Amino acid sequence: MADRLAALMAHFPVNAQVFNTGALCGINTVEGDGTHGQLHLVRSGAVEVRYGKGTLHVERPSLLLFPRPLTHHFVTDPERGADMVCANLSFEGGADNPIASALPDVVCLPLEDIAGAAPVLALLFEEAFEQRCGRVALIERLFEVVMIQVLRQLMESGAVHGGLLSGLSHPRLRNALVAMHETPAQEWTLDELAHAAGMSRSVFATTFRETVGTTPGRYLQGWRVRLAQKALRRGRPLKVIASDVGYGSEAALSRAFKAHSGQSPREWKALGESEAAKA
């Protein structure tokens, strides 16, 4: 069976930066900074989580994932507090990251429900609450492992409805999605993608649209444009990028790029550079 996350994580990895290891008491706020998501691990203690118009009551050891920037507040006992380990998440591509954009605003999972995570979490908590050499670097790598385990859990449990992760949860559609992710430069036809999924052309097209929320062709275009955006950020020439992501010319890529993002590659890159300079 093809690895559903391999190409995604290779092209669009996530990095963690720890910012809290210890008790949080009373009211604490994590501001949405326009760039980072957050992953919080509650080892012990009760926590009320307030975000936007939502509220969560966490009564047992749990994971809280905010994949996109969103201000949220933790309310805990002012004296006992709650033992928490928290990290900022940087998704490659920011708002264009296909994983971050596929997730709901907040994910809350009891730690015991995350398959296979127990040994990783045990080591993470052990390092977080001890003063050892290299602890921060190790904790951050473990956070990244936990993030992969969460994605696996969401896919295998079918907890996400609609979008990329829902497609990767489907026993047949996943094969077509992995094929597009791994070989975007191939001139995929609807028949070829349906064959990869082991479905008839019409059933595949309908099932894909109902499950993922877009057509196979539109999804492939979006994946190619995301890869092109990543390459542009790294300074690669557009002519080379076009060939790498499945377009026969710069003009063809530019048309697809504008259709998907509303901007030409030149405009998109200039805007990104301007925003980076302001930061």
Secondary structure, 3 states (H helix, E strand, C coil): CCCCCHHHHHHCCEEEEEEEEEEECCEEEECCCCCCEEEEEEEECCEEEEECCEEEEECCCEEEEECCCCCEEEECCCCCCEEEEEEEEEECCHHHCHHHHHCCCCEEEEHHHCCCCHHHHHHHHHHHCCCCCCHHHHHHHHHHHHHHHHHHHHHHHCCCCCCHHHHHHCCCHHHHHHHHHHCCCCCCCHHHHHHHHCCCHHHHHHHHHHHHCCCHHHHHHHHHHHHHHHHHHCCCCHHHHHHHCCCCCHHHHHHHHHHHHCCCHHHHHHHHHHHHHHC
